[in-house]
């Protein structure tokens, strides 16, 4: 779905549904309580209480979710340029909108969490790498109403559908950039002084994920937040997540299975890695 670095890695096989279910079961067993009980880090405890378990959703959540349902019911076909890690459903260029929507759109539970993260951390800039049809973009942008969300999408026809959706829902603070992340990301980084919040959901391959991470590292500070999507999607993504966690600049991570969250807080003198139920 997303046009990113074409590294030609044929070994990046996505986990089967059964394997993912087994991994989720193991995650659930070892994860800390999702309400914050037993978490000794004051920052993480507060984050769990106010962000993970926060009640808030965007003010126009009904309209956004109605659009999601419309996309899930749209059986029309489109031509999709895909140089990323592919789809669990299809690798063909001609794909149905409903199939893409059902496989690629993040569930409302995760999208609402991203909205709350924006509201809590108040980043000066937000970058989304992987627009898809723009549902998650709307959640992110709603939390950053006084600023601008830059979202990147590789597939031209999907980018156009997303742009139409932003107009339909009257989101004026979203700028979509269509093209290869290998060119778009350096250009974006040249425009900003430091990284605010970045949601990486555009490629599920080891090498591109780490290249994006290392590029972003050049401009992170202690307020920066990186969100890595689908950290258990494949063995490659698990390896990438492991290397990201162990990077010297990373001081704190939160593993929610569906996403991994990376912090660079100076007050964390020793690395802390949390696995929390969500």
N, C-alpha and C positions, 0 to 999 in steps of 0.2 A: 504493500500500500504506500509506503513512504520511500521516496528517492533519496538515498544517502550514499555513503561510500560503497562502491562496487568492488569488494575485496575478493569476490569469487570463492568464498569458503564453502566447500561442499560438505563439510563435516558438522555444520551447525544444524543438527537435527533437533527439532523441537520435541520436548517430552510428550509422550502420549497422554491422553486424558487419564488413564489409569495410573501412570507414573506421577502425574501432577497431584492426583487425589492422595496417593500414598505420601508424597512429600508434604502436602497440606496437613495430613493427619499427624505426621512427625512434628511439623511446625507447631500445631495446636497443642500437642502434648508438652513441648518444652517451653512454650511461650509464657511470658509473665502475664499476670492478671490484667485484662483490658481496662479495668477501672482504676489502676494505679496502685493497688495494694501490694506491698512488698517491694516497691521500687524505691531505692534509697537515694537516687539522684534527685535533688530538689527541682532542677530544671526539667527533667524528664517527667517527674511526678506531676508538676504543674501542666506540662504540655499534654500529658495523657488526660488530665481532668478537664482542661479548657479547650483543647483542640480535638483530640481523638474522640472525646465524649461530648463535645459541644453540640447544642441543638440546632444551631443556625444553618440556614440554607439561603441561597440567593432570593431576593424579593420576587423575582419572576420565575421561580423554579417550576411552576405549573406549565408555563409556556415552553420552557426549555425541555421539560420532560414530554410534553405533547409532541414537540418536534422529534424527539428521540423515537417515540412510538411511531410517528409517521414514517421515519426512515426505516424502521424495522418492518414496516408493512409495504415498503416500496419494492415491487418486483421488477422494476425496469433495469436494464443492463447498461453498463458504461464501460468504456475502454480505460483500463488502469495501467499506468506505467509503474512498474514495481522493481526496484533494484535493491530493496532491503532484504530482510530475512524471510520474507514470504508470509503466507497466511496459513493458519491451521485448516482452513476450508478449501482454499483454491490457490493455484499458482498461475492460472490462466489470465491473460490480459483482459478478456471480456468477463466482467463479473457483475452480479446483481447487487443492487444497493442494499437490499435487506440482508444479504449474506455478509456483506462488509460491516453493516451496522451491528449485526448480532455478534460478530467476532471481534471487532476492533474498538467499539465504543466502550469506554470504562463505565462500570455500573454507577448508578447515582450515589451509592454509598461512598465510593472512592472520590467521585467528583465533588461531592459535598465536603469531604475532608480537605480536598485541595482548596476549596473556597475558604474554609475556616483557617487553613494554614496561611493563606494570603492575609486574611484579616488579623491574625495573631502576630505574624512576623513583620507585617507592614514593609515589604521589600520596596526599594526605590525603583526596581525594574523587574519585569517578569518575562521570561522567555519560555515558550513551549516548543519543543522539537518534535513535531508530529501532530498536525492539526486534525487529521481525519475529517469528519463532517462538521467539526466545530462545537460539539456538545461540551466537552471538557473545557474548551477555550472560553465558552460563555461563563462557566462556573469560575474560572480563574479571573476573568475580566471583571465579573461582578464584585469580587473581593478587592479589586484594585480600581475602583470607579474614578478616582482622582488622577490616575496615571494611565499608561498605555501598556497593553499586552502585545508583544511581538510573537507571532506564531508562525512556524515554518512547516511547509508541506511539499513533498516531492512530486506527487502526482497532479498534473495540471487540472484534470477534470474534477478531482476531489477538492482541490483548492478552490475551484470556482463554485462548487456546491456549498462549501463552507462559507465563502464570501457572501453568497446569496442568503444563507441562513443568518449571518450576522446582520444583514440589512433587514431581513424579515423580523428579527427580534429587536431591532433598533440598538444594536451594540455599536457605538461610535468610537470606543476606545480599544479596538482590536485592529492591528495591522498584520495582514497575512503576507508572507513572503514565500513565493513558490520557487523551488529549485533544489539543487544538491546541497545538503548540509555542509559538505566539505568546502563549499564556497560561501554559503550563507553565514555559517557560524563565525569565521574569522572577520567578516565584514561587520557583524553585529558587535563583536567584542571590541572592534576599533571605535565603535560609537559610544561606549560606556567606560566609566572610570573603574567600576567594580561590579561584580556579579551580585544580583539580588537573589531572586528565586528562579530556578531553572527546573523545568519538568522535561526529562528526556524520555520520549516515547516514540522515537522515530526509527529505530533500528534495533534488532535483537541479535546482534552479532558481537562477538568478543572484541575484535580489533576496532571497529568503528566506535563502540561504546567507550572503550578506553581512550581513543583519540579525542572524542568529545570531552571526556572527563579531564584529560591532561590540558586541553586547550582552555577549558574553563578555569583550571587551577591557576592560570597566569593572572587571573583577576579576582580571585576570591578573597574575602576577608572574614572576620569572625561573625559577621551578620549573614553571610551567604548561606543559602540552603539549596542543596541539589536533591532532586527526587528522581530515582531511577526506576523505571517501570519494568514489571515482569522479571524480577530478579531470579525466579526459578523457572523461567520459560524453557530453558535448555541448559545443557551442561556448560556451554560457552558463557551463558549469562550468569550462571552460578560462579564460574571462574572469574568473570569480570567483577562481579559483586565482591568476591573475596579479596581481590586485589585492590579494589577501591577502598574497602574497609581498612586494609592494612597500609594504605599510603600514609607517609609521615605527616602530611598536612591535615589529615582527617583525625578529629579528636573524639567524635561521637557519631554513632549510627543507630537508627531504629529500623528494624526489620518487621514489616507488617505482612510479609509473604507476597502480596500483590505488588507492593512497591517497597523500595528501600530509601531511607531518608538520610542524608549526609550533612553533618555540621562541622564547623571549623572553629568552635568556641575556644577562646584563649584560656578561659577559666578551667577547662578540662585539662589538668596536668598529665593525666594518664588516659589512654584510650578507654572508651566505654562502648560496648556493643549491646544493644537491647533487642530482644525478640519479644514482641508484644502482640497479644491477640487482638484481632479486629474483624 
